[in-house]
Amino acid sequence: MSATVSRPEASAGTGARFAQPIVSIDLLTGAFSPQFMQEMAAARFSEARRHRYCASVVCLELDDFSRLETIQGMVVAEEVLVSTVEFLRGCLRREDMLARFDQARFVILMMHCDGDHAMSKTEALRQAIATLEPAGCAVTVSAGVTSAGGDNLPDFDRMLASAEQALAEALVARGNQVRRGGRDLASSANDCA
């Protein structure tokens, strides 16, 4: 379930027309949708390049969520998702963006946040979530963090791919940990480490 907004798009000779709607909010959790985050990230990354500041992308996933859903059922699993998002929102800055990208995968966009701060913040989130027990369930998360900045700030998709790769490494290593990505973004990551 999602809320939608339409954005006008220029059309040759006829003025504005409406493109397909952008789904902006995941109605279950209240987090932004992937499409909306990608739209917003393009503008934010353009500004970051222009003003030469850092950006960090965090890809965070609830560990063994499909197992939790199988054992506890869909209603409890959804309560876990909602509680986790509420917790994350309470911990993030107002300017940070939180989107639900998959069943139990979330992406956080942190502008004006260098790599060390993003890693520290994400590790604190991981530790706190491990103590939450939303809907009476013990849960943990794994995360991948990528940071870059300056003139060489890559686009959001490249940073997201790097954060996803770091998340994959955390999951392969049995989860409940934060890994730093960005080895493939080395030239721009140095501006923001």
Legacy VTK file of the C-alpha trace (Angstrom):
# vtk DataFile Version 3.0
C-alpha trace
ASCII
DATASET POLYDATA
POINTS 193 float
0.000 0.000 0.000
1.380 3.387 -0.950
0.342 6.999 -1.290
1.029 8.548 -4.664
1.743 11.966 -6.082
1.944 12.957 -9.724
4.550 15.240 -11.122
4.098 17.327 -14.224
6.353 16.579 -17.111
6.969 18.893 -20.027
5.432 17.842 -23.308
6.432 19.193 -26.694
4.064 21.985 -27.676
1.228 21.134 -25.288
2.514 22.462 -21.971
2.597 20.197 -18.961
1.154 16.720 -18.865
1.099 14.261 -16.035
3.553 11.403 -16.048
2.930 8.172 -14.262
2.443 8.810 -10.556
5.375 8.512 -8.192
4.621 6.300 -5.242
5.923 8.324 -2.325
5.017 6.547 0.921
4.860 2.923 1.982
1.534 2.855 3.838
2.466 -0.049 6.092
5.571 1.550 7.573
5.278 5.216 6.608
8.785 5.142 5.129
9.396 6.658 1.705
9.208 4.475 -1.399
12.328 3.628 -3.413
11.084 5.676 -6.378
10.528 8.761 -4.245
13.914 8.453 -2.573
15.635 8.110 -5.948
13.877 11.249 -7.198
14.844 13.217 -4.093
18.381 11.831 -3.997
19.088 13.129 -7.501
18.346 16.683 -6.369
20.183 16.313 -3.075
23.264 14.830 -4.736
23.327 17.655 -7.269
23.319 20.158 -4.410
26.009 18.188 -2.544
28.267 18.276 -5.613
27.687 21.981 -6.082
28.447 22.805 -2.436
31.049 20.051 -1.987
29.645 18.248 1.008
29.405 14.607 1.994
26.604 12.124 1.569
26.208 8.684 3.088
23.924 5.854 2.022
23.022 3.110 4.485
21.397 -0.125 3.345
19.919 -1.848 6.404
18.075 -5.168 6.558
16.354 -7.098 9.335
18.232 -10.373 9.696
16.297 -13.593 8.986
13.056 -11.702 8.408
11.518 -14.390 6.202
12.135 -16.921 8.984
10.480 -14.594 11.507
7.508 -14.191 9.175
7.208 -17.972 8.742
7.384 -18.696 12.462
5.473 -15.713 13.877
3.108 -14.972 10.989
2.516 -11.977 8.763
0.721 -9.832 11.358
3.594 -10.031 13.848
6.167 -9.546 11.068
4.374 -6.369 9.958
4.343 -5.121 13.570
8.104 -5.680 13.672
8.538 -3.638 10.473
6.348 -0.784 11.729
8.070 -0.685 15.128
11.505 -0.741 13.526
10.647 2.166 11.229
9.196 4.159 14.122
12.387 3.557 16.072
14.616 4.522 13.139
12.644 7.711 12.557
13.099 8.674 16.190
16.872 8.256 15.882
17.461 9.950 12.529
17.798 13.655 11.873
14.858 15.450 10.272
16.813 15.887 7.043
17.715 12.191 6.744
15.535 10.139 4.419
14.329 6.624 5.221
12.838 4.421 2.501
11.604 0.845 2.449
13.264 -0.780 -0.561
12.189 -4.369 -0.080
10.278 -6.561 2.341
12.653 -5.949 5.263
15.314 -3.771 3.593
15.576 -0.063 4.226
17.791 2.647 2.804
18.809 5.738 4.735
20.174 8.790 2.953
22.281 11.008 5.218
23.429 14.290 3.738
26.211 16.326 5.404
27.356 13.078 7.022
30.870 11.740 6.485
31.832 8.086 6.555
33.002 7.941 10.169
29.823 9.557 11.460
27.623 7.362 9.254
29.379 4.219 10.494
29.096 5.339 14.110
25.412 6.211 13.757
24.623 2.953 11.947
26.459 0.869 14.535
24.498 2.622 17.305
21.250 1.853 15.444
22.249 -1.803 15.052
23.014 -2.154 18.761
19.803 -0.404 19.829
17.580 -2.457 17.505
19.057 -5.639 19.000
17.574 -4.592 22.363
14.133 -3.470 21.095
12.188 -6.719 20.802
9.413 -5.201 18.668
6.154 -7.163 18.915
7.926 -9.362 21.483
10.421 -10.659 18.886
14.183 -10.558 19.198
15.511 -9.011 15.993
18.870 -7.918 14.680
19.912 -5.966 11.618
22.820 -5.911 9.236
23.913 -2.838 7.326
26.210 -1.579 4.617
27.401 2.038 4.636
28.933 4.028 1.791
30.041 7.647 1.985
31.450 10.057 -0.560
31.607 13.753 -1.233
33.197 16.690 -2.929
33.329 17.233 -6.653
33.554 13.491 -7.312
30.347 12.495 -5.539
28.956 9.607 -7.610
25.265 9.305 -8.321
22.857 7.771 -5.815
22.561 4.482 -7.724
26.328 3.865 -7.550
26.428 4.646 -3.855
23.388 2.451 -3.227
25.004 -0.440 -5.118
28.131 -0.046 -2.988
26.093 0.017 0.247
24.163 -3.071 -0.931
27.441 -4.881 -1.594
28.641 -4.029 1.924
25.304 -5.269 3.306
25.703 -8.528 1.364
29.130 -8.994 2.973
27.601 -8.428 6.432
24.855 -10.972 5.732
27.343 -13.593 4.471
29.305 -13.084 7.699
26.199 -14.194 9.685
24.559 -10.778 10.000
24.079 -8.502 13.002
26.911 -6.240 11.905
27.754 -3.114 9.927
30.168 -3.166 7.001
31.698 -0.222 5.205
31.490 -0.111 1.434
32.921 2.276 -1.076
36.092 0.541 -2.139
34.836 1.011 -5.686
34.294 4.715 -4.992
37.784 5.305 -3.581
38.487 8.658 -5.275
35.362 10.340 -3.915
35.304 8.444 -0.612
38.629 10.020 0.349
36.938 13.420 0.441
34.541 12.110 3.041
36.175 9.329 5.077
LINES 1 194
193 0 1 2 3 4 5 6 7 8 9 10 11 12 13 14 15 16 17 18 19 20 21 22 23 24 25 26 27 28 29 30 31 32 33 34 35 36 37 38 39 40 41 42 43 44 45 46 47 48 49 50 51 52 53 54 55 56 57 58 59 60 61 62 63 64 65 66 67 68 69 70 71 72 73 74 75 76 77 78 79 80 81 82 83 84 85 86 87 88 89 90 91 92 93 94 95 96 97 98 99 100 101 102 103 104 105 106 107 108 109 110 111 112 113 114 115 116 117 118 119 120 121 122 123 124 125 126 127 128 129 130 131 132 133 134 135 136 137 138 139 140 141 142 143 144 145 146 147 148 149 150 151 152 153 154 155 156 157 158 159 160 161 162 163 164 165 166 167 168 169 170 171 172 173 174 175 176 177 178 179 180 181 182 183 184 185 186 187 188 189 190 191 192
